[in-house]
Amino acid sequence: MIDLAFDTEGDLLIEDYDISFLEGIDQIIQNVAFRLRFFLGEWYLDIEEGIPYYQELFIKAPNQIRIESILKQEIVETEGVNDLTKFASEFNPELRKFSVIFSAMTDEGLFTLEIEIP
């Protein structure tokens, strides 16, 4: 499967005046990162897509176990991901930032990704 490539800011990646594409494990990593940064209700065409960060995480007393469960499910449901091998998360209540680091197995191999949700 081939997908458009995006930079770290989420903008379309253009190199040498041409659109860049990803495939293989790089494409899977990009899709997982996008899914984990996608807030519930963010996309007007399907407001039921995304992760309920405002409803579950950015509240007075968040349930970290529930949030981890939601994130793990989102990772393993990403096309190309076969198994979640490691998972760790940390919530900083003062900054309201949630960090996740995990490893996942794909047909292309193992990858590790660290995501910070502002």
Legacy VTK file of the C-alpha trace (Angstrom):
# vtk DataFile Version 3.0
C-alpha trace
ASCII
DATASET POLYDATA
POINTS 118 float
0.000 0.000 0.000
1.258 3.489 -0.864
0.294 6.667 1.000
1.114 10.363 0.830
4.046 11.385 3.027
3.640 14.080 5.672
6.294 15.898 7.695
6.448 16.056 11.500
4.084 19.052 11.532
1.436 17.169 9.532
2.008 19.060 6.294
2.278 17.351 2.927
5.919 16.475 2.279
7.210 17.925 -0.984
10.770 17.201 -2.081
12.311 18.584 -5.270
8.950 20.123 -6.233
7.256 16.721 -6.135
4.861 15.043 -3.717
6.481 12.297 -1.626
4.958 8.897 -0.948
5.456 6.252 1.739
5.019 2.518 1.720
5.863 -0.418 3.920
6.711 0.100 7.569
7.108 3.894 7.170
3.537 4.136 5.955
2.288 2.049 8.895
4.214 4.206 11.386
2.749 7.375 9.884
-0.791 5.949 10.040
-0.404 4.930 13.692
0.943 8.390 14.584
-1.970 10.084 12.811
-4.539 7.863 14.510
-3.089 8.585 17.962
-3.141 12.348 17.339
-6.689 12.357 15.957
-9.142 13.883 18.449
-12.746 12.695 18.624
-15.009 14.975 16.590
-12.106 16.633 14.766
-13.182 15.463 11.299
-16.448 17.037 10.251
-17.345 14.176 7.892
-17.371 11.636 10.746
-17.475 13.203 14.201
-17.440 9.747 15.810
-13.882 9.046 14.582
-10.913 9.779 16.786
-9.789 9.372 20.368
-11.866 10.994 23.156
-9.001 12.991 24.680
-11.196 15.867 25.889
-13.752 13.473 27.351
-11.309 10.965 28.919
-7.870 12.543 29.384
-8.103 16.309 29.697
-10.426 16.188 32.699
-9.903 16.678 36.428
-9.318 13.021 37.367
-8.478 11.002 34.246
-8.517 7.213 34.349
-5.107 6.338 32.906
-5.933 2.629 32.592
-8.987 3.411 30.449
-6.988 5.799 28.269
-4.223 3.222 27.806
-6.858 0.689 26.778
-8.292 3.077 24.180
-4.827 3.848 22.779
-3.788 0.189 22.643
-6.965 -0.649 20.761
-6.340 2.179 18.302
-2.795 0.941 17.664
-3.706 -2.703 17.040
-6.655 -1.724 14.816
-4.333 0.191 12.479
-3.984 -1.584 9.157
-0.644 -3.383 8.999
-0.128 -3.716 12.766
-0.188 -7.352 13.877
0.685 -7.121 17.573
1.570 -4.651 20.292
4.760 -5.871 21.982
5.536 -3.059 24.472
3.504 -0.167 25.814
4.221 2.523 28.395
2.520 5.841 29.051
2.893 8.845 31.305
0.504 11.689 32.094
1.754 15.077 33.306
-1.289 16.696 34.975
0.354 20.131 35.356
1.120 20.416 31.639
-1.840 18.242 30.567
0.466 16.220 28.322
0.236 12.518 27.721
3.261 10.610 26.432
3.154 7.130 24.933
6.022 4.905 23.877
5.339 1.524 22.338
6.645 -1.169 20.035
4.498 -2.979 17.503
5.022 -5.864 15.124
4.047 -5.658 11.472
4.578 -7.891 8.454
7.430 -5.514 7.582
9.092 -5.851 10.987
9.144 -4.307 14.465
8.962 -0.566 15.080
9.068 1.654 18.153
7.275 4.983 18.306
7.021 7.735 20.898
4.043 10.105 20.716
3.278 13.137 22.873
-0.288 14.373 22.982
-0.483 18.051 23.936
LINES 1 119
118 0 1 2 3 4 5 6 7 8 9 10 11 12 13 14 15 16 17 18 19 20 21 22 23 24 25 26 27 28 29 30 31 32 33 34 35 36 37 38 39 40 41 42 43 44 45 46 47 48 49 50 51 52 53 54 55 56 57 58 59 60 61 62 63 64 65 66 67 68 69 70 71 72 73 74 75 76 77 78 79 80 81 82 83 84 85 86 87 88 89 90 91 92 93 94 95 96 97 98 99 100 101 102 103 104 105 106 107 108 109 110 111 112 113 114 115 116 117
